[in-house]
């Protein structure tokens, strides 16, 4: 009986770790996408300033 509880607890903890890792990866991907979008936006603004628009 105790062995079954330990197995369930282990699976539950592993699932939690997997969810946390996926959430962290998702946050990192979102942050990288935001950096790329910001860089593009700044590049456009710089082009407007140089272009006199």
N, C-alpha and C positions, 0 to 999 in steps of 0.2 A: 504494500500500500504506500509506504513512504517513498519507495522508488518511483512509483507513478507520479506522486506529487512533485518530486524533484524533477522528473522529466518534463512535466507540464510547466513548472516554474522556469526551467532552462529554455524551453521553446518560447515561452512568453517573453523572457528577457532578450533572447536572440531576435525575436520579431521587433521588440522595442528598439534595439540597437540598429536594426536594419532601417526602420522608419526614421530614426534620428539621422543616420548617415544619408538617407535619401533627401531628407529635408535640408541638411547642410549642403549637399551637392546642388540642390535646387536653388538655395540662397546664393551660392557662389556663381551659378550660371546666370541668375538674375542680376547680380552685381556686375558681372562682366558685360552683360548686354547693356546695362545702364551706362557703363564706362564707354562702350563703343558708340552708343547713341549720343552721349555728351560730346565725345570727340568729333563726331560728324557735325553736330550742331555748332560747335565752336569753329570748326573749319569753314562752315558756311558763313558764319558771322564775320570771320576774318576776311573772307573773300568779298563780302559786301563792303567792308570798311576800305579795303584796298581798291575795290572797283568804283567807289564813289557813289554807290546806290543808296 
